[in-house]
Amino acid sequence: MKRKIVLNVNNDNYEVEVEPGRLLADVIREDIGLTGTKKGCEIGVCGACTVLLDGKAVSSCLMLAVHAVGKKITTIEGLMKNGELDPLQKAFVDYGAFQCGFCTPGVLMASKAMLNENPHATEHEIREGLNGNLCRCTGYAKMIDAIKSVAGR
């Protein structure tokens, strides 16, 4: 039986009707129409679906949408402010820190959460912070350089 819920995504409220077992990733992509959040492994190990929930990184492919009610959800689309890329997004562009781009939204969201908690993260801490995000293209070096360039600003 479907239930009406309100989700706050990128500071906008969305009223959606969902089945109780509907995953947050599916609601974000299919009902709200924000497709930056990717679905990769769908078992919570690749990090492609990472969003921020009250500022903390979560795997949206493992979270029920009903559990996000009353929380602030931030997707990759929500990092841009007033038409300006977030400094982390800009660093990824400047450093060429992506190839196919599939993992990039999840990596950016995990990095954002990490830097929110530890703005002066060391390279080792950045590597640890990306532990749950898999990239099959880059080897991570440029990603880490980009994140390091933002750490400490």
Wavefront OBJ file of the C-alpha trace (Angstrom):
o trace
v 0.000 0.000 0.000
v 1.453 3.344 -1.058
v 2.016 6.112 1.442
v 2.483 9.852 0.878
v 5.742 11.177 2.247
v 7.623 14.451 1.967
v 11.349 14.353 1.303
v 13.592 17.389 1.602
v 16.073 17.032 -1.249
v 18.551 19.824 -1.967
v 16.467 22.192 0.189
v 13.277 21.551 -1.797
v 10.350 19.527 -0.479
v 8.972 16.754 -2.682
v 5.713 14.987 -1.906
v 5.829 11.464 -3.304
v 3.749 8.329 -2.956
v 5.880 5.305 -2.185
v 5.564 1.676 -1.269
v 6.980 1.106 2.236
v 9.890 -0.932 0.810
v 10.903 1.609 -1.849
v 14.573 2.528 -1.828
v 15.724 6.120 -1.531
v 17.902 5.831 -4.661
v 14.882 4.810 -6.732
v 12.714 7.634 -5.395
v 15.444 10.222 -6.010
v 16.044 9.018 -9.579
v 12.598 7.945 -10.753
v 10.089 9.996 -8.780
v 12.008 13.210 -8.160
v 13.979 13.037 -11.421
v 17.468 13.740 -10.075
v 19.582 11.254 -11.984
v 23.021 12.312 -10.746
v 22.751 9.708 -8.012
v 23.808 6.469 -9.697
v 22.821 2.897 -9.011
v 25.780 0.580 -9.354
v 26.019 -2.587 -7.323
v 22.712 -2.106 -5.465
v 24.197 -3.852 -2.394
v 25.988 -0.906 -0.800
v 29.600 -1.624 -1.717
v 30.394 0.572 -4.744
v 29.416 4.017 -3.417
v 27.840 5.215 -6.677
v 24.562 5.938 -4.896
v 26.084 8.001 -2.074
v 24.021 10.973 -0.922
v 24.241 13.081 2.209
v 21.631 12.567 4.877
v 21.857 15.376 7.424
v 25.418 15.851 6.218
v 26.496 12.215 6.568
v 27.283 9.954 3.615
v 24.783 7.109 3.143
v 24.209 4.461 0.496
v 20.829 5.405 -0.927
v 20.509 1.948 -2.524
v 20.242 0.442 0.967
v 18.016 3.033 2.624
v 14.257 3.010 2.533
v 12.788 6.312 1.396
v 10.423 6.374 4.391
v 13.471 6.443 6.694
v 14.617 9.715 5.107
v 11.450 11.621 6.058
v 12.343 14.610 8.235
v 15.989 14.510 7.170
v 17.915 16.825 4.852
v 18.995 14.916 1.735
v 21.710 16.354 -0.487
v 22.462 14.880 -3.898
v 25.200 15.802 -6.353
v 22.780 18.297 -7.932
v 22.546 20.090 -4.586
v 26.254 20.883 -4.298
v 26.055 23.684 -6.860
v 24.998 27.024 -5.322
v 23.783 30.060 -7.264
v 25.038 28.575 -10.517
v 28.532 28.041 -9.099
v 30.186 24.674 -8.717
v 31.104 23.636 -5.194
v 34.890 24.004 -4.663
v 35.153 20.202 -4.582
v 33.356 19.888 -7.935
v 35.559 22.608 -9.402
v 38.691 20.820 -8.164
v 37.536 17.593 -9.861
v 37.190 19.497 -13.129
v 40.509 21.321 -12.696
v 42.389 18.104 -11.893
v 40.598 15.936 -14.471
v 39.640 13.653 -11.609
v 37.192 11.491 -13.549
v 37.016 9.455 -16.705
v 33.703 7.756 -17.418
v 32.068 9.757 -14.612
v 29.837 6.981 -13.303
v 31.387 6.913 -9.826
v 32.045 10.665 -9.679
v 28.800 11.774 -7.977
v 29.225 9.205 -5.207
v 32.908 10.028 -4.752
v 32.116 13.740 -4.571
v 29.364 13.189 -2.008
v 31.538 10.920 0.158
v 34.373 13.463 -0.087
v 32.039 16.315 0.833
v 30.850 14.462 3.938
v 34.438 13.616 4.886
v 35.629 17.218 4.486
v 32.606 18.507 6.406
v 33.760 16.394 9.355
v 37.504 16.818 8.787
v 38.251 19.927 6.702
v 42.032 19.431 7.009
v 42.092 15.764 6.014
v 45.475 14.289 5.223
v 46.102 12.133 2.169
v 45.828 9.027 4.332
v 42.497 10.214 5.771
v 41.227 11.022 2.277
v 42.140 7.523 1.094
v 40.356 6.041 4.109
v 37.343 8.288 3.441
v 37.045 6.960 -0.107
v 37.227 3.356 1.051
v 33.565 2.720 0.166
v 33.739 4.186 -3.346
v 34.880 2.073 -6.260
v 36.238 3.517 -9.484
v 37.199 1.241 -12.338
v 38.792 3.947 -14.511
v 41.034 6.408 -12.706
v 43.227 4.708 -10.161
v 42.142 7.457 -7.713
v 45.365 9.552 -7.952
v 43.734 12.605 -9.558
v 40.711 12.311 -7.280
v 42.927 12.362 -4.218
v 44.911 15.318 -5.586
v 41.669 17.208 -6.213
v 40.349 16.507 -2.712
v 43.702 17.456 -1.160
v 43.563 20.780 -3.002
v 40.291 21.585 -1.247
v 41.222 20.216 2.195
v 42.325 23.017 4.461
v 40.757 25.890 2.511
l 1 2 3 4 5 6 7 8 9 10 11 12 13 14 15 16 17 18 19 20 21 22 23 24 25 26 27 28 29 30 31 32 33 34 35 36 37 38 39 40 41 42 43 44 45 46 47 48 49 50 51 52 53 54 55 56 57 58 59 60 61 62 63 64 65 66 67 68 69 70 71 72 73 74 75 76 77 78 79 80 81 82 83 84 85 86 87 88 89 90 91 92 93 94 95 96 97 98 99 100 101 102 103 104 105 106 107 108 109 110 111 112 113 114 115 116 117 118 119 120 121 122 123 124 125 126 127 128 129 130 131 132 133 134 135 136 137 138 139 140 141 142 143 144 145 146 147 148 149 150 151 152 153
